[in-house]
Amino acid sequence: MVLDAFRSRGFSVGRLLVTLPLVALLAAAVLYGDPDPSSLAFVLTTVVFLAVSAVRRFRTHDAWPVVHTGMLFVWGLALFFVGGDPRSYGLLLVVVGLVGAAVETYNYRHGTSYGQISRSE
């Protein structure tokens, strides 16, 4: 089966299936609309992050939690600058992303697992 072939090569089929519609939406927004640059940055970083996270080799790397929490920070900045009504969501992601990235950087450098809920995929 095709899905098993992807899985056996180390790809996450679920993450790929989420990435593909986002790529289509991003292409449609660029071709047929006039997207706000901060909204475009938000969707583009999401697409890149999901595409990279679909590869098991990246997800199992020891530095992956740092990248994962760093993305929360990037997404928070993008949401904050999009200028939606509740800017507090973006600010919350910025704070959580900064704290998480600091904790995960410490864990990565010292080989610890403080503040981690689980290490599963």
KEVORO-97681 format. One line per field, with one value per residue: residue number from 1; residue in three letters; x, y, z of N, C-alpha, C in turn. Coordinates in Angstrom, 3 decimals, decimal comma, always signed. Layout:
% residues N
resi	c(NUM:...) .
resn	c(ALA:...) .
nc1	c(X:...) .
nc2	c(Y:...) .
nc3	c(Z:...) .
cac1	c(X:...) .
cac2	c(Y:...) .
cac3	c(Z:...) .
cc1	c(X:...) .
cc2	c(Y:...) .
cc3	c(Z:...) .
This chain:
% residues 121
resi	c(1:2:3:4:5:6:7:8:9:10:11:12:13:14:15:16:17:18:19:20:21:22:23:24:25:26:27:28:29:30:31:32:33:34:35:36:37:38:39:40:41:42:43:44:45:46:47:48:49:50:51:52:53:54:55:56:57:58:59:60:61:62:63:64:65:66:67:68:69:70:71:72:73:74:75:76:77:78:79:80:81:82:83:84:85:86:87:88:89:90:91:92:93:94:95:96:97:98:99:100:101:102:103:104:105:106:107:108:109:110:111:112:113:114:115:116:117:118:119:120:121) .
resn	c(MET:VAL:LEU:ASP:ALA:PHE:ARG:SER:ARG:GLY:PHE:SER:VAL:GLY:ARG:LEU:LEU:VAL:THR:LEU:PRO:LEU:VAL:ALA:LEU:LEU:ALA:ALA:ALA:VAL:LEU:TYR:GLY:ASP:PRO:ASP:PRO:SER:SER:LEU:ALA:PHE:VAL:LEU:THR:THR:VAL:VAL:PHE:LEU:ALA:VAL:SER:ALA:VAL:ARG:ARG:PHE:ARG:THR:HIS:ASP:ALA:TRP:PRO:VAL:VAL:HIS:THR:GLY:MET:LEU:PHE:VAL:TRP:GLY:LEU:ALA:LEU:PHE:PHE:VAL:GLY:GLY:ASP:PRO:ARG:SER:TYR:GLY:LEU:LEU:LEU:VAL:VAL:VAL:GLY:LEU:VAL:GLY:ALA:ALA:VAL:GLU:THR:TYR:ASN:TYR:ARG:HIS:GLY:THR:SER:TYR:GLY:GLN:ILE:SER:ARG:SER:GLU) .
nc1	c(+0,844:+0,410:+0,536:+1,860:+4,331:+5,290:+5,432:+7,324:+9,583:+10,101:+8,396:+5,798:+2,601:+0,236:+1,108:+1,999:-0,411:-1,712:-0,075:-0,258:-2,906:-2,494:-0,397:-1,714:-3,657:-1,971:-0,754:-3,042:-3,789:-1,631:-1,694:-4,327:-5,143:-4,446:-2,371:-1,714:+1,528:+2,398:+0,521:+1,027:+3,637:+3,110:+1,590:+3,399:+5,651:+4,393:+3,780:+6,382:+7,421:+5,664:+6,169:+8,872:+8,659:+7,395:+9,252:+10,815:+13,482:+14,186:+12,338:+13,169:+15,593:+17,809:+17,697:+15,199:+12,969:+13,712:+13,491:+10,786:+9,493:+10,530:+9,188:+6,647:+7,110:+7,703:+5,270:+3,615:+4,590:+3,904:+1,083:+0,552:+1,334:-0,359:-2,628:-5,147:-8,308:-8,245:-5,352:-4,045:-3,750:-1,637:+0,377:+0,425:+1,378:+3,922:+5,137:+4,922:+6,369:+8,931:+9,635:+9,434:+11,364:+13,664:+13,757:+13,925:+16,296:+18,112:+17,698:+18,594:+21,299:+22,283:+21,486:+19,144:+15,673:+13,794:+10,568:+9,341:+6,651:+6,265:+8,311:+7,541:+6,640) .
nc2	c(-1,188:+2,304:+4,169:+2,702:+2,455:+5,085:+5,387:+3,422:+4,551:+6,523:+8,720:+10,827:+10,239:+11,520:+14,132:+14,943:+14,904:+17,026:+19,081:+19,284:+20,422:+22,956:+23,946:+24,175:+26,117:+28,249:+28,714:+29,429:+31,756:+33,432:+33,560:+34,398:+36,345:+39,125:+38,768:+39,653:+40,514:+39,538:+37,562:+35,872:+35,111:+33,694:+31,460:+30,393:+29,710:+27,794:+25,816:+25,073:+24,161:+21,990:+20,356:+19,699:+18,457:+16,165:+14,294:+11,643:+11,540:+14,166:+14,731:+13,007:+13,942:+15,273:+18,035:+18,746:+19,413:+22,040:+23,429:+23,025:+24,414:+26,892:+27,508:+28,026:+30,529:+32,021:+31,751:+33,029:+35,666:+36,224:+36,006:+38,047:+40,317:+40,186:+41,419:+40,742:+40,639:+39,511:+40,078:+39,005:+36,259:+35,858:+37,123:+35,442:+33,055:+33,969:+34,379:+31,779:+30,376:+31,560:+30,897:+28,099:+27,556:+28,403:+26,561:+24,122:+24,507:+24,550:+21,893:+20,503:+21,233:+20,267:+17,654:+16,905:+16,467:+18,341:+19,649:+18,401:+16,691:+14,245:+12,031:+10,871:+10,194) .
nc3	c(+0,000:-0,586:+1,523:+3,505:+2,294:+2,401:+5,190:+5,840:+4,839:+6,585:+6,785:+8,049:+7,480:+8,242:+8,892:+6,418:+5,015:+6,176:+5,422:+2,603:+1,838:+2,974:+1,438:-1,002:-0,310:+0,316:-2,167:-3,668:-2,311:-2,861:-5,657:-6,337:-4,585:-2,403:-0,165:+3,230:+4,356:+6,914:+7,465:+5,354:+6,016:+8,335:+7,409:+5,562:+7,171:+8,702:+6,794:+5,948:+8,388:+8,978:+6,765:+7,141:+9,625:+8,938:+8,332:+9,804:+10,598:+11,240:+13,298:+15,313:+16,072:+18,537:+18,879:+18,085:+19,886:+20,598:+18,181:+17,718:+19,855:+19,313:+16,993:+17,971:+19,071:+16,728:+15,345:+17,177:+17,052:+14,388:+14,492:+16,297:+14,881:+12,713:+13,447:+14,366:+16,148:+18,920:+20,093:+22,146:+21,933:+20,150:+21,630:+23,848:+22,668:+21,943:+24,459:+25,601:+23,671:+23,912:+26,594:+26,434:+24,422:+25,741:+27,899:+26,497:+25,081:+27,186:+28,082:+25,818:+25,676:+28,110:+28,286:+29,613:+30,643:+31,519:+32,151:+30,008:+28,593:+27,206:+25,267:+22,959:+19,496) .
cac1	c(+0,000:+1,180:+0,765:+2,894:+5,605:+5,731:+5,791:+8,552:+10,698:+10,290:+7,536:+4,539:+1,543:-0,692:+1,668:+1,998:-1,791:-2,048:+0,762:-0,698:-3,937:-1,935:+0,353:-2,714:-4,224:-0,940:-0,635:-4,246:-3,750:-0,634:-2,095:-5,633:-5,459:-3,379:-2,221:-0,929:+2,835:+2,513:-0,291:+1,777:+4,754:+2,548:+1,237:+4,608:+6,429:+3,636:+3,969:+7,762:+7,557:+4,955:+6,872:+10,084:+8,288:+6,896:+10,394:+11,159:+14,876:+14,199:+11,567:+13,876:+16,850:+17,783:+17,401:+13,835:+12,121:+14,079:+12,885:+9,339:+9,068:+10,891:+8,110:+5,577:+7,503:+7,543:+3,837:+3,070:+4,921:+3,095:-0,300:+0,491:+1,446:-1,479:-3,529:-6,488:-8,944:-7,597:-3,897:-3,507:-3,371:-0,282:+1,278:+0,542:+2,289:+5,268:+5,652:+5,085:+7,469:+10,206:+9,909:+9,673:+12,646:+14,722:+13,808:+14,395:+17,705:+18,815:+17,629:+19,439:+22,715:+22,686:+21,029:+18,074:+14,325:+12,930:+9,390:+8,823:+5,545:+6,612:+9,297:+7,027:+6,321) .
cac2	c(+0,000:+3,530:+4,770:+1,922:+2,783:+6,347:+5,138:+2,631:+5,438:+7,483:+9,889:+10,838:+10,452:+12,509:+15,475:+15,260:+15,180:+18,372:+20,023:+19,455:+21,468:+24,270:+24,380:+24,602:+27,386:+29,270:+29,022:+30,152:+33,108:+34,232:+33,748:+35,024:+37,352:+40,037:+38,444:+40,475:+39,862:+38,783:+36,359:+35,023:+34,552:+32,705:+30,243:+29,841:+29,022:+26,597:+24,818:+24,579:+23,395:+20,714:+19,525:+19,173:+17,563:+14,910:+13,395:+11,085:+11,856:+15,469:+14,672:+12,242:+14,606:+15,814:+19,469:+18,973:+20,189:+23,457:+23,947:+22,981:+25,534:+28,117:+27,788:+28,694:+31,931:+32,623:+31,841:+34,062:+36,966:+36,416:+36,271:+39,353:+41,376:+40,121:+42,468:+40,246:+41,249:+39,161:+40,023:+38,298:+34,905:+35,960:+37,433:+34,225:+32,162:+34,530:+34,093:+30,327:+29,989:+31,981:+30,069:+26,739:+27,490:+28,488:+25,287:+23,070:+24,754:+24,047:+20,434:+20,032:+21,444:+19,525:+16,274:+16,673:+16,473:+19,143:+20,268:+17,674:+15,803:+12,914:+12,037:+10,041:+10,894) .
cac3	c(+0,000:-0,738:+2,836:+4,177:+1,655:+3,002:+6,589:+5,910:+4,497:+7,662:+6,663:+8,768:+6,492:+8,784:+8,744:+4,986:+4,604:+6,645:+4,680:+1,216:+1,678:+3,299:+0,261:-1,990:+0,149:+0,182:-3,597:-4,076:-1,730:-3,568:-7,048:-6,541:-3,590:-2,020:+1,252:+4,132:+4,521:+8,163:+7,294:+4,444:+6,788:+9,255:+6,679:+4,965:+8,208:+9,080:+5,740:+6,028:+9,626:+8,839:+5,783:+7,789:+10,719:+8,382:+8,185:+11,112:+10,925:+11,897:+14,545:+16,347:+16,420:+19,898:+18,854:+17,595:+20,808:+20,541:+16,956:+17,892:+20,702:+18,598:+16,050:+18,728:+19,160:+15,399:+15,068:+18,049:+16,454:+13,178:+14,900:+16,947:+13,879:+11,773:+13,899:+14,638:+17,312:+20,188:+19,965:+23,305:+21,521:+19,617:+22,736:+24,646:+21,963:+22,039:+25,802:+25,734:+22,792:+24,504:+27,772:+25,962:+23,726:+26,753:+28,618:+25,592:+24,806:+28,367:+28,032:+24,716:+26,007:+29,304:+28,208:+30,583:+30,056:+32,376:+31,564:+28,861:+28,939:+26,689:+24,193:+21,870:+18,244) .
cc1	c(+0,887:+1,501:+1,844:+4,272:+6,156:+6,204:+7,107:+9,784:+10,886:+9,461:+6,287:+3,438:+0,562:-0,180:+1,737:+0,596:-2,278:-1,287:+0,220:-1,831:-3,424:-1,112:-0,611:-3,336:-3,226:-0,778:-1,845:-4,242:-2,769:-1,095:-3,349:-5,978:-4,282:-3,130:-1,358:+0,415:+2,969:+1,665:+0,411:+2,953:+4,270:+2,264:+2,485:+5,468:+5,715:+3,844:+5,377:+7,950:+6,878:+5,643:+8,131:+9,715:+7,687:+8,009:+10,850:+12,580:+14,991:+13,487:+12,297:+15,217:+16,723:+17,427:+15,967:+12,953:+12,447:+13,433:+11,369:+8,850:+9,464:+9,833:+6,913:+5,852:+7,279:+6,064:+3,177:+3,358:+4,070:+1,651:-0,440:+0,499:+0,379:-2,513:-4,954:-7,030:-8,316:-6,097:-3,267:-3,111:-1,947:+0,722:+1,481:+1,494:+3,726:+5,888:+5,904:+6,249:+8,822:+10,585:+10,230:+11,006:+13,810:+14,877:+14,377:+15,854:+18,557:+18,842:+18,564:+20,917:+23,178:+22,212:+19,953:+16,728:+13,352:+11,757:+8,822:+7,748:+5,828:+7,605:+8,817:+6,765:+4,872) .
cc2	c(+1,249:+4,156:+4,035:+2,196:+4,103:+6,130:+4,383:+3,463:+6,552:+8,741:+9,726:+11,201:+11,518:+13,927:+15,893:+15,611:+16,530:+19,417:+20,302:+20,469:+22,869:+24,818:+24,885:+25,944:+28,529:+29,687:+29,813:+31,581:+33,997:+34,538:+34,595:+36,131:+38,281:+39,825:+39,455:+39,783:+39,049:+37,513:+35,365:+34,368:+33,475:+31,388:+29,594:+29,119:+27,764:+25,482:+24,223:+23,710:+22,032:+19,796:+18,915:+18,180:+16,256:+13,873:+12,942:+11,449:+13,205:+15,419:+13,941:+12,854:+15,239:+17,298:+19,766:+19,727:+21,685:+24,104:+24,043:+24,156:+26,874:+28,506:+28,419:+30,187:+32,641:+32,793:+32,909:+35,450:+37,235:+36,736:+37,644:+40,466:+41,302:+41,170:+42,014:+40,847:+40,804:+38,996:+39,260:+36,868:+34,892:+36,223:+36,214:+33,229:+32,665:+34,173:+32,596:+29,846:+30,368:+31,123:+28,640:+26,594:+27,581:+27,169:+24,190:+23,271:+24,272:+22,520:+19,877:+20,132:+20,577:+18,078:+15,928:+16,668:+17,236:+19,723:+19,548:+16,699:+14,392:+13,072:+11,209:+10,877:+11,216) .
cc3	c(+0,000:+0,622:+3,602:+3,586:+2,203:+4,434:+6,704:+5,547:+5,517:+7,569:+7,522:+7,773:+6,969:+8,623:+7,286:+4,500:+5,106:+5,831:+3,279:+1,036:+2,015:+2,140:-0,808:-1,593:+0,010:-1,278:-4,090:-3,542:-2,473:-4,993:-7,220:-5,547:-3,368:-0,531:+1,995:+4,354:+5,819:+8,116:+6,389:+5,168:+7,742:+8,541:+6,076:+5,998:+8,685:+8,065:+5,815:+7,261:+9,515:+7,836:+6,394:+8,882:+10,220:+8,235:+9,570:+11,537:+11,650:+13,253:+15,656:+16,722:+17,803:+19,946:+18,431:+18,585:+20,818:+19,316:+17,119:+18,742:+20,089:+17,585:+16,753:+18,841:+17,828:+15,068:+15,938:+17,517:+15,221:+13,536:+15,538:+15,909:+12,795:+12,154:+14,077:+15,916:+18,628:+20,005:+21,120:+22,946:+20,977:+20,702:+23,630:+23,978:+21,999:+23,389:+25,979:+24,869:+23,350:+25,708:+27,343:+25,259:+24,708:+27,504:+27,727:+25,193:+25,973:+28,361:+26,963:+25,083:+27,161:+29,312:+29,225:+29,883:+30,956:+31,587:+30,362:+29,310:+28,470:+25,556:+23,005:+20,643:+18,285) .
